[in-house]
Amino acid sequence: MPQKTVQSAGSYKSPALWLFIALVVIGGAAFIYGLISQHPERAWQAYLINFLLWSAMAQGAVLFSAVMHMTKARWSGPLSGLSESFAAFFPLSFLLFLVLFLGKNHIFPWLHQDLHGKEVWLNIPFLFWRDFFGLLILYVLGFGYLYNALQLKFDPNQPRRGVRKYIYSGWKQNGRNLNRIKSRMTMWGGFYILAFALVLSLIGYDLIMSMDPHWISTLFGAYNFVKAFYVGLGALIILACILYLRHGEASGITSSHLHDIGKLFFAFCLLWADFFYVQLIVIYYGNIPEETYYIIARTMLAPWNGLAWTVFIVCFVGPFIILLNKKIKTQPIFMIILCSVVIIGIWLEHLLLLGPALNHGVQSIPISISDGLISLGFLGLMAIAVRYFLNVFPELTLITPP
């Protein structure tokens, strides 16, 4: 049977690449301009929000592949391969995390507060190092899983340049012992799933919940990693729909795949809302002042109450009603728009969680054009990383021969 050559998803040197580079330059310039302006804290707030959002998106997308492998799900097909491409953002996320702590005086308000004994946990050296090693472990486990996943899909007929040489050497060493490769994938995938839950919980506690150091929610960690998977699925759907529109079913993606992942996206829309509700209802019934002030400030007091309703409608009510329709899940353009709106809604949700702690006494929501430009810079970084990965490993985008 003749071999079918796997083609790249598109030349890496294309007008789209220059567009993404332009977005990075614009975002970087907006961030630097914000730093030298009268309110550098606003620039660091936008940076923190985008770091949390885009890192969670990459982590959640890779989790999809690990979960599909661990559960031996067959319906995902090429979607699992596409989700693995988001691991290309891991190194960038790690570097962005290091930059984050240059602005520690602007993004950690508790540095100048009496923490009543919580200094043991909330101090910069300890917080930085535990998050540093947490992300490092998560990303190493993610790349360990990815290395074996790529060996499973590797096409030796493709050019062996750059990182492909490393994968090819491992592929030759393991031969086509699929059982050995799958067994290693299971090990690395299981550890990645465990680390995902633990590290995302830690990041949620340290970089979001700690901004109000006297407020505590034991559910906040779980809420944070569920949200990460939610936005990861949204990003994966956008990528899958773009490839489907460009290559059609030659990409290996069919309307059935879009429908199935649309149902999973719908399920996590419900789960995100459930965690949102459960956290609120427990605090409401407990009626403990140390807990209720956090919710009151964000849901009942201006200017944040309007933003809270916007987040709830954009991230839950709208997607819930729309995705009840089966046909909509198979419409690529519509799903791109819907998932993009949800991701914007989660961006606003981060602003809702962080804004009141970082902006005391404001009369209007602290958001500007600069925030949007910085966000576009992060979008450009993500797009460049994913596009590079898909061009290096075209096996992930089109059907490979058996």
C-alpha positions as CSV (number, residue, x, y, z in Angstrom):
1,M,0.0,0.0,0.0
2,P,1.6,3.3,-1.0
3,Q,2.5,5.8,1.7
4,K,0.6,9.0,1.9
5,T,2.7,12.0,2.6
6,V,1.6,14.2,5.5
7,Q,1.6,17.8,4.6
8,S,2.2,20.7,6.8
9,A,-0.7,22.7,8.2
10,G,0.7,25.6,6.3
11,S,4.0,27.3,5.6
12,Y,5.4,28.9,8.8
13,K,6.7,31.8,6.7
14,S,3.4,33.3,5.8
15,P,1.5,36.6,6.2
16,A,-0.2,35.1,9.2
17,L,3.1,34.8,11.0
18,W,3.9,38.5,10.4
19,L,0.5,39.3,11.8
20,F,1.2,37.4,15.0
21,I,4.6,39.0,15.3
22,A,3.0,42.4,14.9
23,L,0.5,41.5,17.7
24,V,3.4,40.6,20.0
25,V,5.2,43.8,19.2
26,I,2.1,45.9,19.8
27,G,1.3,44.1,23.1
28,G,4.9,44.5,24.3
29,A,4.9,48.2,23.4
30,A,1.6,48.7,25.2
31,F,3.0,46.9,28.3
32,I,6.2,49.0,28.3
33,Y,4.2,52.2,27.8
34,G,2.0,51.2,30.8
35,L,5.1,50.7,33.0
36,I,6.4,54.2,32.3
37,S,3.0,55.8,32.7
38,Q,1.5,57.2,35.9
39,H,-0.2,53.9,36.7
40,P,2.2,51.0,36.2
41,E,0.0,48.9,38.4
42,R,-2.6,48.8,35.7
43,A,0.0,47.3,33.2
44,W,1.0,44.7,35.8
45,Q,-2.7,43.9,36.4
46,A,-3.2,43.2,32.7
47,Y,0.0,41.2,32.6
48,L,-1.1,39.0,35.5
49,I,-4.6,38.4,34.1
50,N,-3.2,37.4,30.7
51,F,-0.5,35.2,32.2
52,L,-3.1,33.3,34.2
53,L,-5.5,33.0,31.3
54,W,-3.2,31.9,28.5
55,S,-1.2,29.6,30.7
56,A,-4.4,27.9,31.9
57,M,-5.5,27.7,28.3
58,A,-2.4,25.8,27.3
59,Q,-2.4,23.6,30.4
60,G,-6.1,22.7,30.0
61,A,-5.7,21.9,26.3
62,V,-2.9,19.5,26.9
63,L,-5.0,17.9,29.7
64,F,-7.6,17.0,27.1
65,S,-5.1,14.7,25.3
66,A,-4.0,13.1,28.6
67,V,-7.6,12.5,29.7
68,M,-8.5,11.0,26.3
69,H,-5.6,8.6,26.5
70,M,-6.2,7.6,30.2
71,T,-9.8,6.9,29.5
72,K,-9.0,5.2,26.2
73,A,-11.5,7.4,24.4
74,R,-11.7,6.8,20.7
75,W,-14.0,9.6,19.7
76,S,-11.4,12.4,20.0
77,G,-9.4,11.2,17.0
78,P,-7.1,14.0,15.7
79,L,-8.4,16.4,18.4
80,S,-6.0,14.8,20.8
81,G,-3.0,15.6,18.6
82,L,-4.2,19.1,18.1
83,S,-4.5,19.6,21.9
84,E,-0.9,18.5,22.3
85,S,0.3,21.4,20.2
86,F,-0.6,23.8,23.0
87,A,2.4,22.4,24.9
88,A,4.5,24.7,22.8
89,F,3.3,27.6,25.0
90,F,4.7,25.9,28.1
91,P,8.3,27.4,27.8
92,L,6.8,30.8,27.1
93,S,4.5,30.5,30.1
94,F,7.4,29.7,32.3
95,L,9.4,32.7,31.2
96,L,6.4,34.9,31.6
97,F,6.0,33.7,35.1
98,L,9.6,34.8,35.9
99,V,8.9,38.2,34.5
100,L,5.8,38.5,36.6
101,F,7.7,38.8,39.8
102,L,9.5,42.0,38.6
103,G,6.2,43.7,39.3
104,K,5.7,42.1,42.8
105,N,5.3,45.5,44.5
106,H,2.3,46.2,42.2
107,I,0.5,42.8,42.1
108,F,0.8,41.6,45.7
109,P,-1.1,44.1,47.9
110,W,-0.5,42.1,51.0
111,L,3.2,43.0,51.0
112,H,2.3,46.2,52.9
113,Q,-0.4,44.6,55.2
114,D,-0.4,43.0,58.6
115,L,-1.1,39.4,57.8
116,H,-1.7,38.3,61.4
117,G,0.6,35.3,61.2
118,K,0.0,34.4,57.5
119,E,3.5,35.7,56.7
120,V,4.7,32.1,57.0
121,W,2.8,31.3,53.8
122,L,2.5,34.7,52.1
123,N,6.0,35.9,51.6
124,I,7.7,36.5,48.2
125,P,10.6,34.0,48.4
126,F,8.4,31.1,49.5
127,L,5.6,31.9,47.1
128,F,7.9,32.4,44.2
129,W,9.9,29.2,44.7
130,R,6.9,26.9,45.3
131,D,5.1,28.3,42.2
132,F,8.4,28.1,40.3
133,F,8.9,24.4,41.1
134,G,5.1,23.7,40.7
135,L,5.1,25.0,37.2
136,L,8.4,23.4,36.4
137,I,7.1,20.0,37.5
138,L,3.9,20.4,35.6
139,Y,5.6,21.4,32.4
140,V,8.2,18.6,32.6
141,L,5.5,16.1,33.1
142,G,3.6,17.6,30.1
143,F,6.7,17.3,27.9
144,G,7.3,13.8,29.1
145,Y,3.8,12.9,28.0
146,L,4.2,14.8,24.8
147,Y,7.4,13.1,23.9
148,N,5.8,9.6,24.0
149,A,2.6,10.9,22.3
150,L,4.7,12.2,19.4
151,Q,6.5,8.9,19.0
152,L,3.2,7.2,18.7
153,K,2.2,9.5,15.8
154,F,5.7,10.1,14.3
155,D,6.0,9.8,10.5
156,P,9.7,8.9,9.6
157,N,9.0,10.0,6.0
158,Q,8.9,13.6,7.1
159,P,12.1,15.7,7.2
160,R,14.2,15.1,10.4
161,R,15.3,18.6,11.3
162,G,15.5,20.4,14.6
163,V,13.5,18.8,17.4
164,R,12.3,16.1,15.0
165,K,15.8,14.6,15.2
166,Y,15.3,14.1,18.9
167,I,11.9,12.5,18.5
168,Y,13.2,10.3,15.6
169,S,16.1,9.0,17.7
170,G,13.6,8.0,20.4
171,W,11.3,6.5,17.8
172,K,14.1,4.4,16.4
173,Q,15.2,3.3,19.9
174,N,11.6,2.2,20.8
175,G,10.9,0.8,17.3
176,R,7.2,0.4,16.8
177,N,6.6,-1.1,20.2
178,L,3.3,0.5,20.6
179,N,2.5,-1.1,23.9
180,R,5.7,0.2,25.5
181,I,5.0,3.8,24.2
182,K,1.4,3.7,25.3
183,S,2.4,2.4,28.7
184,R,4.8,5.3,29.1
185,M,2.1,7.7,27.9
186,T,-0.2,6.3,30.6
187,M,2.5,6.9,33.3
188,W,3.3,10.4,32.2
189,G,-0.3,11.3,31.5
190,G,-1.4,10.1,34.9
191,F,1.2,12.2,36.6
192,Y,0.4,15.2,34.5
193,I,-3.3,15.0,35.4
194,L,-2.4,14.8,39.1
195,A,0.0,17.7,38.8
196,F,-2.5,19.7,36.8
197,A,-5.0,19.6,39.7
198,L,-2.4,20.3,42.4
199,V,-0.4,23.0,40.6
200,L,-3.5,24.9,39.2
201,S,-4.9,24.9,42.8
202,L,-1.7,26.3,44.1
203,I,-1.6,29.0,41.4
204,G,-5.2,29.9,42.2
205,Y,-4.4,30.2,45.9
206,D,-1.2,32.2,45.4
207,L,-1.8,34.4,42.5
208,I,-5.6,35.0,42.8
209,M,-7.0,34.3,46.2
210,S,-4.1,35.7,48.1
211,M,-4.8,39.2,46.7
212,D,-7.4,39.3,49.5
213,P,-5.2,37.6,52.1
214,H,-7.9,37.4,54.8
215,W,-10.5,35.7,52.5
216,I,-10.4,31.9,52.3
217,S,-12.2,29.4,50.1
218,T,-11.3,25.7,50.2
219,L,-13.1,25.2,46.9
220,F,-11.1,27.9,45.1
221,G,-8.4,25.5,43.9
222,A,-10.8,23.1,42.3
223,Y,-12.7,26.1,40.8
224,N,-9.4,27.3,39.2
225,F,-8.4,24.0,37.5
226,V,-12.0,23.4,36.3
227,K,-11.9,26.8,34.7
228,A,-8.5,26.1,33.1
229,F,-9.9,23.0,31.4
230,Y,-13.0,25.0,30.3
231,V,-10.9,27.6,28.5
232,G,-8.5,24.9,27.2
233,L,-11.4,23.2,25.5
234,G,-12.5,26.5,24.1
235,A,-9.1,27.2,22.6
236,L,-8.9,23.6,21.2
237,I,-12.3,24.0,19.5
238,I,-11.2,27.3,17.9
239,L,-8.0,25.6,16.5
240,A,-9.9,22.6,15.3
241,C,-12.6,24.7,13.6
242,I,-9.9,26.9,11.9
243,L,-8.2,23.7,10.5
244,Y,-11.6,22.2,9.5
245,L,-12.5,25.4,7.6
246,R,-9.1,25.4,5.9
247,H,-8.6,21.7,5.1
248,G,-12.1,20.3,5.4
249,E,-12.2,16.6,6.3
250,A,-8.7,16.1,4.9
251,S,-7.5,17.4,8.3
252,G,-9.0,14.3,9.9
253,I,-11.6,16.4,11.7
254,T,-15.3,15.8,10.9
255,S,-18.5,17.3,12.0
256,S,-18.9,14.4,14.5
257,H,-15.6,15.4,16.2
258,L,-16.9,19.0,16.4
259,H,-20.2,17.9,17.8
260,D,-18.6,15.6,20.4
261,I,-16.1,18.2,21.7
262,G,-18.9,20.8,21.7
263,K,-20.8,18.5,24.1
264,L,-17.8,18.3,26.3
265,F,-17.5,22.1,26.2
266,F,-21.1,22.4,27.1
267,A,-20.6,20.0,30.1
268,F,-17.7,22.1,31.5
269,C,-19.8,25.2,31.0
270,L,-22.2,23.6,33.4
271,L,-19.5,22.4,35.7
272,W,-17.8,25.9,35.9
273,A,-21.2,27.4,36.7
274,D,-21.8,24.7,39.4
275,F,-18.5,25.5,41.1
276,F,-19.3,29.2,40.8
277,Y,-22.7,28.6,42.5
278,V,-21.5,26.2,45.1
279,Q,-18.8,28.6,46.3
280,L,-21.3,31.4,46.6
281,I,-24.1,29.4,48.3
282,V,-21.8,28.1,51.0
283,I,-20.5,31.6,51.8
284,Y,-24.1,32.9,51.8
285,Y,-25.4,30.4,54.2
286,G,-22.3,30.6,56.4
287,N,-22.7,34.4,56.7
288,I,-19.2,34.8,58.1
289,P,-18.0,38.4,57.8
290,E,-14.5,37.4,56.7
291,E,-16.0,35.5,53.8
292,T,-19.0,37.6,52.8
293,Y,-17.2,40.8,52.2
294,Y,-15.3,39.3,49.3
295,I,-18.6,38.3,47.5
296,I,-20.5,41.5,48.4
297,A,-17.7,43.6,46.9
298,R,-17.8,41.7,43.6
299,T,-21.5,41.0,43.2
300,M,-23.4,43.8,45.0
301,L,-21.3,46.9,45.0
302,A,-20.5,49.3,42.1
303,P,-18.7,49.2,39.7
304,W,-18.1,45.4,40.0
305,N,-21.7,44.2,40.3
306,G,-22.3,44.9,36.6
307,L,-19.2,43.0,35.6
308,A,-20.2,40.0,37.7
309,W,-23.5,39.7,35.8
310,T,-21.7,40.1,32.5
311,V,-19.3,37.3,33.4
312,F,-22.2,35.0,34.5
313,I,-24.1,35.7,31.3
314,V,-21.2,35.4,28.9
315,C,-19.6,32.3,30.4
316,F,-22.7,30.4,31.4
317,V,-26.2,31.7,30.4
318,G,-25.3,32.4,26.8
319,P,-23.3,29.2,26.1
320,F,-25.9,27.1,28.0
321,I,-28.8,28.3,25.9
322,I,-26.9,28.3,22.6
323,L,-25.3,24.9,22.9
324,L,-28.6,23.2,23.6
325,N,-28.9,23.2,19.9
326,K,-27.2,20.2,18.4
327,K,-26.6,21.7,14.9
328,I,-24.7,24.8,16.3
329,K,-22.0,22.5,17.7
330,T,-21.1,21.4,14.2
331,Q,-20.9,25.0,12.7
332,P,-17.2,26.0,12.8
333,I,-17.6,29.7,12.3
334,F,-20.3,30.0,15.0
335,M,-18.2,27.8,17.5
336,I,-15.2,30.0,16.9
337,I,-17.2,33.1,17.8
338,L,-18.9,31.4,20.8
339,C,-15.6,30.1,22.3
340,S,-13.8,33.4,21.7
341,V,-16.6,35.2,23.6
342,V,-16.3,32.7,26.5
343,I,-12.5,33.2,26.6
344,I,-13.1,37.0,26.8
345,G,-15.6,36.3,29.5
346,I,-13.0,34.3,31.5
347,W,-10.6,37.2,31.0
348,L,-13.2,39.5,32.6
349,E,-13.8,36.9,35.4
350,H,-10.1,37.2,36.3
351,L,-10.5,41.0,36.3
352,L,-13.5,40.6,38.6
353,L,-11.5,38.4,41.0
354,L,-8.4,40.6,41.0
355,G,-9.7,44.1,40.3
356,P,-11.2,45.0,43.7
357,A,-8.1,44.0,45.6
358,L,-5.7,45.9,43.2
359,N,-7.9,48.9,42.7
360,H,-9.4,50.3,45.9
361,G,-12.0,53.0,45.7
362,V,-12.4,53.2,41.9
363,Q,-15.6,54.6,40.5
364,S,-15.4,52.7,37.2
365,I,-14.0,49.3,36.1
366,P,-10.3,49.8,35.5
367,I,-10.0,48.6,31.9
368,S,-8.6,50.4,28.9
369,I,-7.4,50.0,25.4
370,S,-4.0,49.1,26.8
371,D,-5.4,46.0,28.4
372,G,-6.8,44.9,25.1
373,L,-3.4,45.5,23.3
374,I,-1.5,43.6,26.0
375,S,-4.0,40.7,25.6
376,L,-3.4,40.8,21.8
377,G,0.3,40.4,22.5
378,F,-0.3,37.2,24.5
379,L,-2.6,36.0,21.7
380,G,0.3,36.5,19.3
381,L,2.6,34.5,21.5
382,M,0.2,31.6,21.7
383,A,-0.5,31.7,18.0
384,I,3.2,31.7,17.1
385,A,3.9,28.8,19.5
386,V,1.0,26.6,18.3
387,R,1.6,27.4,14.6
388,Y,5.3,26.5,14.9
389,F,4.5,23.2,16.6
390,L,2.0,22.2,14.0
391,N,4.5,23.0,11.2
392,V,7.2,21.0,12.9
393,F,4.9,18.0,13.5
394,P,2.3,18.0,10.6
395,E,1.2,14.5,11.7
396,L,-1.0,16.3,14.3
397,T,-3.0,18.1,11.7
398,L,-3.7,15.7,8.9
399,I,-4.5,12.0,8.7
400,T,-1.4,9.9,8.9
401,P,-1.0,6.6,7.1
402,P,-1.4,3.4,9.3
